[in-house]
Amino acid sequence: MKFLKVVLISIVVSLGLTWEAMAALPTAAATAFTTLQADVLSLVDLAWPAAIAITVAFIILRMFKKAAGAAV
């Protein structure tokens, strides 16, 4: 029980410190993070078609293996 209290107190303290650090973020850093977020989201948008194509290719290969195995 004592361990649980210590863990909960440490979580609350760390969240409080994180909140203060986020509140004290300079505007240049906030702008950099916003730009980084936009860049990452655009890269994710570019990656979706490739991920879908690879997944469909694996599904087709699995279907081909099953059909070839059944034909033999």
GIKA-V78091 format. One record per residue. RES is the residue in three letters. PSI is psi in radians with two decimals (NA if undefined). OMEGA is omega in degrees with one decimal (none if undefined). D_CENTER is the distance of its C-alpha to the mean C-alpha in Angstrom with 1 decimal. Layout:
BEGIN
res={RES/RES}
psi={PSI/PSI}
omega={OMEGA/OMEGA}
d_center={D_CENTER/D_CENTER}
END
This chain:
BEGIN
res={MET/LYS/PHE/LEU/LYS/VAL/VAL/LEU/ILE/SER/ILE/VAL/VAL/SER/LEU/GLY/LEU/THR/TRP/GLU/ALA/MET/ALA/ALA/LEU/PRO/THR/ALA/ALA/ALA/THR/ALA/PHE/THR/THR/LEU/GLN/ALA/ASP/VAL/LEU/SER/LEU/VAL/ASP/LEU/ALA/TRP/PRO/ALA/ALA/ILE/ALA/ILE/THR/VAL/ALA/PHE/ILE/ILE/LEU/ARG/MET/PHE/LYS/LYS/ALA/ALA/GLY/ALA/ALA/VAL}
psi={-0.69/-0.69/-0.72/-0.72/-0.73/-0.74/-0.79/-0.72/-0.73/-0.62/-0.77/-0.75/-0.77/-0.65/-0.68/-0.75/-0.67/-0.73/-0.72/-0.67/-0.65/-0.62/-0.52/0.30/2.20/2.76/-0.59/-0.70/-0.69/-0.71/-0.70/-0.74/-0.66/-0.75/-0.74/-0.73/-0.73/-0.71/-0.74/-0.73/-0.64/-0.62/-0.66/-0.70/-0.61/-0.50/-0.42/-0.82/-0.69/-0.73/-0.71/-0.74/-0.73/-0.73/-0.77/-0.68/-0.76/-0.67/-0.77/-0.72/-0.72/-0.73/-0.70/-0.73/-0.74/-0.75/-0.70/-0.65/-0.59/-0.49/-0.39/NA}
omega={179.6/178.8/179.6/178.2/-179.8/179.6/-179.7/178.6/-179.9/177.6/-179.6/179.6/-179.2/176.2/177.4/178.8/178.0/179.7/178.2/179.3/179.0/-179.5/-177.1/-177.9/179.5/-177.2/178.7/178.3/178.3/177.5/178.9/178.6/178.3/177.7/178.6/179.2/178.8/179.3/-179.8/178.9/177.3/176.5/177.3/177.4/177.7/-175.6/-177.0/179.7/178.8/179.7/178.9/179.8/179.3/179.4/178.9/178.5/178.0/178.4/179.3/177.2/178.8/178.4/178.4/178.3/178.8/-178.6/179.3/177.7/179.1/-178.8/-176.5/none}
d_center={34.1/34.4/31.3/29.3/30.8/29.9/26.3/26.1/28.0/25.7/22.6/24.5/25.7/22.3/20.9/24.0/23.8/20.2/21.4/24.4/22.4/20.3/23.6/25.2/22.8/25.0/24.8/24.3/21.1/19.9/20.8/19.1/15.7/16.4/17.3/14.2/12.0/14.4/14.3/10.6/10.9/14.0/12.7/10.2/13.4/15.3/13.3/13.7/17.4/17.2/14.9/17.3/20.3/19.3/18.8/22.1/23.8/23.0/24.3/27.4/28.0/27.9/30.3/32.5/32.7/33.7/36.3/37.7/38.0/39.7/42.1/43.4}
END
